[in-house]
Amino acid sequence: MEELIGLLVAPLIIFMFLVAPIWLILHYRSKRQISQGLTEEEYQQLNGLLQRADKMADRIETLERILDAESPEWRSKHEHER
């Protein structure tokens, strides 16, 4: 019985004094980063992506207008292919 307790004590001590503190530090560091929100760089990237999405939406609308003018039935042909 004492041998079993001896085998459990060493890993428990290592866990309590080495693994648990590192685990807690990393956990609370990630919680703090999440609560801080976006960094300035992330905010700029998000705005850049938003501008690119707006440009793409404008281009799609332009292409649809061109297709409507050149081939008015393109939408119904495309829907039948689905």
Helices and strands as residue ranges (DSSP letters): H 2-14, I 15-19, H 20-36, H 40-70, H 74-81
